[in-house]
Amino acid sequence: MTYSLLYLIDCSGSMNKSKGVADSVGSNLNLVKKYLLDLLGNPRAFKPGDRVGILCLNQKKVNLANLNLIMPLEDVSAMITQKRLPSDALGKVTGEGGAPLGAAIKEAVRILALSEVPSKGIVLITDGSESVGEDPLLETSDALLKGVRIDVLGLGVKPEEPILKAIAEKTGGFFKRITSISEISLAIAWERTPMMFTDKSALLVLDRANVKEELKELDGYLARAEIDQGTYESKKQTMEAKIVEIGKTLAEESAKVAKEMEAIKMDRQSIAAQLDSLRASFFNKAMDKKTFLEQANPIESKLSTLNRDIDARQQLIDFLR
C-alpha cells in the first residue's frame, strides 16, 4: 500500500537554536533538514508509488501564517532516480517568527485531500506547540474525516508534550520525543500501520515465495545439466500447480478481508457524519470550543480506530497479492 506523506516542518525562530537534542552541533532546524534529506535519498525508505512533500511553517505577521510548500507531493522513487532531491530549496529555509501549527495542519490536510493515493499521513516536526493563539486540536477532526494520520516528532519538548501527544493520538498517529541524534535518524521515517495478518495468510505467502524460489533453482539445475528434461518438466508442473493452488487460497483470504473492510467503511461513514455535523455546529457558532472538543473526543476516538483498521486491512490485501 502506498502513501501520500507530507513532512510539516516547524521553521519558527526557536528552531534556530540547538536545544533538547543531545550531541547536536547546529540548530534544530538544520538537524531536521539534514536527516530529512538523508531519508529522501534512501531508496529503501519508501515503497514504489509513495509520494512525499515538504511544507515549512512559521508566522512573522499577526494573523498571517507563512506556509511554504518547499516540495509538492512527488513520487519518491522517481525523484531519487532523477536525482532531484530538494537540497537547494531546503538549504534556503531559515527559522523566524512563531509556529502556527493549527493553520499548518489545516493546509497540509487540504493538500493531501487532493492526492489520489488513498492512504495519507503528516509528520509534524516541532520544538514546541502552537505559539500564535490558534488551537491545532480543532484541525485534527478534519484530518480524521479526510483519513489523514498525524505523527508528531517533538524535539526535546516537555511542557508542550500534552498538546502534541493529543494531536497524534486523536488521529491514530504516534508521538515521539526526540532527545538525541540517533533517535531522530530513526523516528523521521514514516511508520506504516501494522498489517492485521493471520498465521495462515503469512504461512501461505511464505510457502508461495519458497516454491517460486525452488522453481528458479530447478531452472538452474536444468541449465547446468544436473537433471534431465523429463525430470525437469515433471517437477516444474508440480511446483506450478502448487503455486496456482496457493494463489487461489490467498485470493479467498483476500476476498474475506475486503468484505470486512467494506463493512468497516460503512461504519466509518456513519461515525464521520456525526463528527461532520458537530464541526458544522461549532463553525456556525452553535456551540463553544469546550463543548465541541468534549463531544468530538469520543467520536474522534472511534473514527481513528476505524481509519487504522481500514489501513491495516488494505495493507494485508496488498500483501496477499
C-alpha positions as CSV (number, residue, x, y, z in Angstrom):
1,M,0.0,0.0,0.0
2,T,1.4,3.4,-1.0
3,Y,1.1,6.6,1.0
4,S,0.9,10.3,0.3
5,L,3.0,11.8,3.0
6,L,3.6,15.5,3.9
7,Y,6.5,16.5,6.2
8,L,5.4,19.5,8.2
9,I,8.5,21.3,9.4
10,D,8.4,24.0,12.2
11,C,10.5,26.8,10.8
12,S,9.8,29.3,13.6
13,G,12.5,31.3,15.3
14,S,13.1,28.9,18.2
15,M,14.2,26.2,15.7
16,N,17.3,28.3,15.0
17,K,18.5,27.2,18.5
18,S,20.2,24.0,19.5
19,K,18.2,22.7,22.4
20,G,16.8,19.5,23.8
21,V,18.7,17.2,21.4
22,A,21.9,15.7,22.8
23,D,25.1,15.7,20.7
24,S,23.6,18.2,18.2
25,V,26.1,20.7,17.0
26,G,24.0,23.0,14.8
27,S,20.4,24.3,15.1
28,N,17.4,22.1,15.5
29,L,16.2,23.2,12.0
30,N,19.5,22.3,10.3
31,L,19.4,18.9,12.1
32,V,15.9,18.3,10.7
33,K,16.9,19.3,7.2
34,K,19.9,17.0,7.2
35,Y,18.1,13.9,8.3
36,L,15.1,14.6,6.1
37,L,17.4,14.9,3.0
38,D,19.2,11.6,4.1
39,L,15.8,9.9,4.3
40,L,14.6,11.2,0.9
41,G,17.8,10.0,-0.7
42,N,17.4,6.4,0.7
43,P,15.6,4.2,-1.9
44,R,14.8,1.7,0.8
45,A,13.0,4.2,3.0
46,F,9.8,4.2,0.9
47,K,7.8,1.9,-1.3
48,P,7.3,2.3,-5.0
49,G,4.5,4.8,-5.6
50,D,4.9,6.6,-2.3
51,R,4.5,10.4,-2.7
52,V,6.2,12.8,-0.3
53,G,6.1,16.6,0.1
54,I,7.6,19.2,2.5
55,L,5.7,22.1,4.0
56,C,7.5,24.6,6.2
57,L,5.6,26.8,8.7
58,N,6.2,30.0,10.6
59,Q,4.4,33.3,11.2
60,K,6.0,36.7,11.1
61,K,2.9,38.9,11.0
62,V,-0.2,38.8,13.1
63,N,-3.0,36.6,11.7
64,L,-0.8,35.8,8.7
65,A,0.6,32.3,8.7
66,N,3.6,31.7,6.3
67,L,3.2,28.2,4.8
68,N,5.9,27.4,2.3
69,L,5.5,24.3,0.2
70,I,9.1,23.5,-0.3
71,M,8.4,20.3,-2.2
72,P,4.9,19.4,-3.6
73,L,3.9,15.8,-3.4
74,E,6.2,13.8,-5.6
75,D,6.9,10.2,-6.4
76,V,9.9,9.4,-4.2
77,S,11.3,6.7,-6.4
78,A,11.2,8.9,-9.5
79,M,12.8,11.8,-7.5
80,I,15.7,9.6,-6.4
81,T,16.2,8.1,-9.9
82,Q,16.3,11.5,-11.4
83,K,18.5,12.9,-8.6
84,R,16.0,15.7,-7.8
85,L,16.4,16.0,-4.0
86,P,15.2,19.3,-2.7
87,S,18.6,20.2,-1.3
88,D,18.7,23.8,-2.6
89,A,15.2,24.6,-1.5
90,L,15.6,23.2,2.0
91,G,19.0,24.9,2.3
92,K,17.4,28.3,1.9
93,V,14.9,27.7,4.7
94,T,15.6,29.7,7.9
95,G,13.8,29.9,11.2
96,E,11.9,33.0,12.2
97,G,8.6,34.1,13.8
98,G,6.0,32.0,15.6
99,A,4.7,28.5,15.0
100,P,1.1,28.4,13.5
101,L,0.6,24.7,14.0
102,G,-3.2,24.8,13.6
103,A,-3.1,26.7,10.2
104,A,-0.3,24.4,9.0
105,I,-2.2,21.2,9.8
106,K,-5.3,22.7,8.1
107,E,-3.2,23.4,4.9
108,A,-1.4,20.1,5.0
109,V,-4.8,18.2,5.2
110,R,-6.1,20.3,2.3
111,I,-3.1,19.4,0.1
112,L,-3.3,15.7,1.0
113,A,-7.0,15.6,0.3
114,L,-6.2,16.4,-3.4
115,S,-4.0,13.4,-3.7
116,E,-5.4,10.3,-5.5
117,V,-3.4,8.0,-3.2
118,P,-6.0,6.8,-0.6
119,S,-3.6,6.5,2.4
120,K,-2.4,9.8,3.7
121,G,-0.2,11.0,6.6
122,I,1.6,14.0,8.1
123,V,4.8,14.0,10.0
124,L,4.9,17.2,12.1
125,I,8.4,18.1,13.4
126,T,8.5,20.8,16.0
127,D,10.3,22.0,19.2
128,G,7.1,23.4,20.8
129,S,3.4,23.9,20.4
130,E,1.1,26.5,18.8
131,S,2.6,29.9,19.5
132,V,0.2,32.3,17.7
133,G,-3.1,31.7,19.5
134,E,-4.9,29.1,17.5
135,D,-5.8,25.6,18.7
136,P,-4.4,22.8,16.5
137,L,-6.8,20.3,18.1
138,L,-9.6,22.0,16.1
139,E,-8.0,20.7,12.9
140,T,-7.5,17.1,14.0
141,S,-11.2,16.3,13.4
142,D,-10.8,17.5,9.7
143,A,-7.7,15.3,9.4
144,L,-9.7,12.3,10.7
145,L,-12.5,13.0,8.2
146,K,-10.0,13.1,5.4
147,G,-8.3,9.9,6.6
148,V,-5.1,11.6,7.4
149,R,-2.9,10.3,10.2
150,I,-0.6,12.7,12.0
151,D,2.7,11.6,13.6
152,V,4.5,14.2,15.8
153,L,8.2,14.4,16.5
154,G,8.9,16.7,19.4
155,L,12.4,17.9,19.6
156,G,13.3,17.9,23.3
157,V,9.9,19.2,24.2
158,K,8.4,18.7,27.7
159,P,5.9,21.3,28.8
160,E,4.3,21.2,25.3
161,E,4.0,17.4,25.2
162,P,0.3,17.1,26.2
163,I,-0.9,19.1,23.2
164,L,1.5,17.4,20.8
165,K,0.5,13.9,22.0
166,A,-3.1,14.8,21.7
167,I,-2.7,15.9,18.0
168,A,-1.1,12.5,17.2
169,E,-3.3,10.3,19.3
170,K,-6.6,11.8,18.1
171,T,-5.6,10.9,14.5
172,G,-4.3,7.5,15.3
173,G,-0.7,8.6,15.0
174,F,2.4,8.4,17.1
175,F,4.1,11.0,19.3
176,K,7.9,10.6,19.7
177,R,10.0,12.9,21.9
178,I,13.4,13.3,20.3
179,T,16.3,13.8,22.7
180,S,19.3,12.5,20.7
181,I,20.6,12.5,17.1
182,S,20.2,8.7,17.0
183,E,16.5,9.0,17.8
184,I,15.7,11.5,15.0
185,S,17.5,9.4,12.4
186,L,15.1,6.5,13.1
187,A,11.9,8.5,14.0
188,I,11.9,10.6,10.9
189,A,11.0,7.6,8.8
190,W,7.2,7.0,8.3
191,E,5.9,4.2,10.3
192,R,3.3,2.3,8.4
193,T,0.2,1.0,10.0
194,P,0.9,-2.7,11.0
195,M,-0.9,-5.3,9.0
196,M,-3.6,-7.4,10.5
197,F,-2.5,-10.7,9.1
198,T,-3.3,-14.2,10.4
199,D,-0.7,-17.0,10.8
200,K,-2.4,-18.8,8.0
201,S,-2.1,-16.0,5.5
202,A,1.6,-15.3,6.5
203,L,2.5,-19.0,6.1
204,L,0.7,-19.2,2.7
205,V,2.6,-16.2,1.4
206,L,5.9,-17.6,2.7
207,D,5.1,-21.0,1.1
208,R,4.4,-19.4,-2.3
209,A,7.7,-17.5,-2.1
210,N,9.6,-20.7,-1.3
211,V,8.0,-22.6,-4.1
212,K,8.9,-19.8,-6.6
213,E,12.5,-19.9,-5.3
214,E,12.6,-23.7,-5.8
215,L,11.3,-23.2,-9.3
216,K,14.2,-20.8,-10.1
217,E,16.7,-23.4,-8.6
218,L,15.1,-26.0,-10.8
219,D,15.8,-23.9,-13.9
220,G,19.4,-23.7,-12.7
221,Y,19.7,-27.5,-12.4
222,L,18.5,-27.9,-16.0
223,A,20.8,-25.2,-17.3
224,R,23.8,-27.0,-15.6
225,A,22.6,-30.4,-17.0
226,E,22.2,-31.7,-13.4
227,I,18.7,-33.2,-14.3
228,D,17.2,-34.4,-17.5
229,Q,14.4,-32.7,-19.4
230,G,11.8,-35.2,-18.3
231,T,12.5,-34.8,-14.6
232,Y,12.6,-31.1,-15.0
233,E,9.2,-30.9,-16.7
234,S,7.6,-33.2,-14.1
235,K,8.9,-31.2,-11.1
236,K,8.1,-27.9,-12.8
237,Q,4.5,-28.9,-13.4
238,T,4.1,-30.0,-9.8
239,M,5.5,-26.7,-8.5
240,E,3.5,-24.5,-10.8
241,A,0.3,-26.4,-9.8
242,K,1.2,-25.7,-6.1
243,I,1.7,-22.0,-6.8
244,V,-1.7,-21.8,-8.5
245,E,-3.4,-23.6,-5.6
246,I,-1.8,-21.3,-3.0
247,G,-2.9,-18.4,-5.2
248,K,-6.5,-19.5,-5.1
249,T,-6.4,-19.8,-1.3
250,L,-4.8,-16.4,-0.9
251,A,-7.5,-14.9,-3.2
252,E,-10.2,-16.4,-1.0
253,E,-8.4,-14.9,2.1
254,S,-8.1,-11.5,0.4
255,A,-11.8,-11.5,-0.5
256,K,-12.7,-12.2,3.1
257,V,-10.6,-9.2,4.3
258,A,-12.0,-7.0,1.5
259,K,-15.6,-7.8,2.7
260,E,-14.6,-7.0,6.3
261,M,-13.1,-3.7,5.1
262,E,-16.2,-2.7,3.3
263,A,-18.3,-3.3,6.4
264,I,-15.8,-1.1,8.4
265,K,-16.1,1.6,5.7
266,M,-19.9,1.6,6.2
267,D,-19.4,2.1,9.9
268,R,-16.9,4.8,9.2
269,Q,-19.4,6.7,7.1
270,S,-21.9,6.8,10.0
271,I,-19.3,8.0,12.5
272,A,-17.8,10.5,10.1
273,A,-21.3,12.0,9.6
274,Q,-21.6,12.6,13.3
275,L,-18.3,14.4,13.5
276,D,-19.0,16.4,10.4
277,S,-22.3,17.6,12.0
278,L,-20.5,18.6,15.2
279,R,-17.9,20.6,13.2
280,A,-20.7,22.4,11.3
281,S,-22.4,23.3,14.6
282,F,-19.1,24.6,16.0
283,F,-18.0,26.6,13.0
284,N,-21.6,28.0,12.7
285,K,-21.1,29.2,16.3
286,A,-23.9,27.0,17.6
287,M,-21.6,25.6,20.3
288,D,-18.4,26.8,22.1
289,K,-15.0,25.3,21.7
290,K,-15.1,23.5,25.0
291,T,-18.4,21.8,24.3
292,F,-17.2,20.9,20.8
293,L,-14.0,19.3,22.0
294,E,-15.8,17.3,24.7
295,Q,-18.4,16.0,22.4
296,A,-16.0,15.3,19.5
297,N,-13.5,13.4,21.6
298,P,-15.3,10.0,21.8
299,I,-16.3,10.3,18.1
300,E,-12.8,11.1,17.1
301,S,-11.5,8.1,19.0
302,K,-13.9,5.7,17.2
303,L,-13.1,7.3,13.8
304,S,-9.4,7.0,14.5
305,T,-9.7,3.3,15.2
306,L,-11.8,2.7,12.1
307,N,-9.3,4.6,9.9
308,R,-6.5,2.4,11.3
309,D,-8.4,-0.8,10.8
310,I,-9.1,0.1,7.1
311,D,-5.4,0.9,6.6
312,A,-4.3,-2.4,8.2
313,R,-6.7,-4.4,6.1
314,Q,-5.7,-2.7,2.9
315,Q,-2.1,-3.5,3.6
316,L,-3.0,-7.1,4.2
317,I,-4.9,-7.3,0.9
318,D,-1.8,-5.9,-0.9
319,F,0.4,-8.4,1.0
320,L,-1.7,-11.3,-0.1
321,R,-1.5,-10.5,-3.8
